[in-house]
Amino acid sequence: MYKFIVFGLIGAAALFFAKLAGQDSSGNTLQFRDPTGVFTTIIGGPPLQFTNPFFRSLGTNGRTCATCHVASDGWTIVPAHIQQRFSQSFGLDPLFRTNDGSNCAGADASSPDKAKAAYSLLLNRGLIRVQLPIPAEAEYILVSVDDPYHCAAIPGYISVYRRPLPATNLKFLSSVMWDGRETFPEQSMVADLAQQAIDATVGMRRH
């Protein structure tokens, strides 16, 4: 069974995982095995360069795009490997940041046991918290919240939890983010992608 992910603008994979991949001499394919078979990334452009911005820290918390979009996980992250990263780093891997990695913003992760509780959704389900304002033109109202984690409510905002998308930057994109919220008419697509990468890294999102 083979699964293919094709991308062109900038490649992505952690250098650590590249050592585990079958990589052809041109640098245009990466292969990984998982329990379902072999999956391949085909690079539709120049050979993959591990020095490109995808692998550089863009903020102050140590994260890169490849922190959450891992080549050997099909350009997303999976709970089994998240748990390995937590165990090997004692919860200090850049993935574990309370701006969006914890169940609640600013959760107490001051000890390994507290960190396990704070990051339980990330550890067990691979979920990242996305906190967004309710649009002024929304055709709905928020009347109540059933929050088992007892996060401090921020009026006018709602948190949702999602897996990092199994995607890299594609040269044929017409907008950035599924709802286009990181796309601005006064900016180029490259500028939009750069800003989205920074926002995703440091947890500050423009709307």
N, C-alpha and C positions, 0 to 999 in steps of 0.2 A: 504494500500500500504506500503510495507516494502523495505528499501534499506539497504544493508549490506556493511560494510567496514571491512575487516579482516586484522589484522596486528600482527606481532610477535616480532620484535627485541626490540623496545621500544615503549611504549604507549604514548599518548599525549592527554591532555585536560586541559583546565584552571581549577584550583580548584574552581573558582567561578561558572563555568558552571556545574561542577560535582554535585553541590548541586541541580541543576535543573533536573538532569538525573535520570531515573530509573536504579539503579545499583544493580545487584544481590549480594548475600552474599559472593560469591567467588571473586568478583571484576573483573570478566572476561567478563562482558557485560555492555554497557552503552546505554541507550535509550533516544531519544529526539523526541519531536513533532515539526512539522512545518506545513504550510498550506497544504502540500501534504499527510501528514500522520505521520507515526512513522518511524524513522530510527535508526538502531542499529549498534554499533561497537562491534565486537566480538574479544576478545583478545586471540590470539592463543598461549599463554605462561603464565608466572607468572602473578598474579594479577597486575592491573595497580597501579603504585606507582607515586604519585605526587611529589616525591622528585628526580625523575630521571632527567638526563641532559636535556630532552626535555623542562622542566619547569624552567631551570636555566638560568640566564643571562650569555651569553657567550662572550659578548663584553663590551663596555662602554656606550652604548646608552639605556640600560634598556630593550632591546628586549630579548625574548626567542623564541624558535621554535613555542610555542603555541601562540605567539603574532599574527602570520599570519595563523596558522593552528589550527583552533578552533573546538573542538569536536562538539559543538552544531551547527556548520555551515557545518558539513560534512567534517571537517578537511581542510577547506579553510576559506575564509571570504566573507561576503555578504554585499552589500552596506547599507542595512537598519541598520545592526548592527554596521557597520563602522561609520555611521552617529550618532548613539547613543553614541558610544565611544568618538567621537569628541565633542559632546554636553556635555557629563558628565565630560569630562576632560578639556574642553576649548581648545581642540586641543593639549593637552600635553601628551596624551597616547603614549607609546613607538612606537605604530604603525606609528605615524606621525613623520617621520624623513626625512630630505631632501636628505639623501644619495640615497634613492630609492623610497620613498613614495610620493615625490612631482613630479609635471609634469616635472620640470627642476631641474637639480642638483643644490643644494645650493639656492633654491628659497627663497624669502623673506617671512617668516612666523611669523613675529614679532608682529602681532596683529591678533585677531580672524578673521577679514575680509580678511586680507592678507593671512592668513592660509587657509581659505576656497577656495580662488582662487588658491593658490599654490598646494593644495591637491585635486583639483576638480575631476581629473580622479579616484583617490582612493575613494573619497567620493561618487561619482555618479555611478562608474562602477566597483569598487573593483580592480583597476589595479595598479600594482607595476611596476616601471620603471627598465628595465634591460639594462645597457649600456655595450656593448661588442665591442671589436676591430674587424675590418673586417679581416678575416684570410688572411695571405699572399698568400695562395693557393686557395683563393676563385675564383669560376668560374663566377664571376660577378664583376662589378665596380659600385660604387655609383656616379651617375652623377649629381643628384640634390636632394634637400630635401624640401618638403612643410611642414613647421613647424608652425602650428597656435599658438603655445605657445612661439615662438621666443626664444628658448633656445640657449645659447651660444654653438656654434658648437665646437667639439673637433676633429681635423683632424684624420682620420683613425678609428673613432669610430661611432657607430650607436646605437641609443636607440630604444628599442621596449617596449611595455607595455603588461603585461599579468596578469592573476589572479594567486594567489598562488595555486599550484596544490592541489587537494583534496586527499592528501596522507600523510602517516606517513612512518617511516622507516620500510622496509620489509626485513625479514631475508633471502628471496630468491633473493634479488637483485644481478645482475651480473655487474652493472655499476651504477654510481651516476650521476644524471641529464639525461634528455632524449637524449642528444647528447653525453653523456659520458665525458663531459669536466672536471668533477671533479673526474675522475677515473685515477689513476696513477699506472703503473705496479710495481713501487718500494714500493707501500704502500698496506696495507691490506684494505679490504672493511670497516672495522670499522674506520680506520684512515681516509679513504676517506670521510665517512659520518661525522666524527667529523670536518674535515676541511670545508666541504660544509656547515655545520651548522654555523660555525664561519663566513664564507664568506657571507652567506645569512643574518646573524644578523648584521654585521657591514658594509655590502655593498662593500666589497673588494672581487673580484672574480679572481680566478687563471685560466690561459688558457694555 
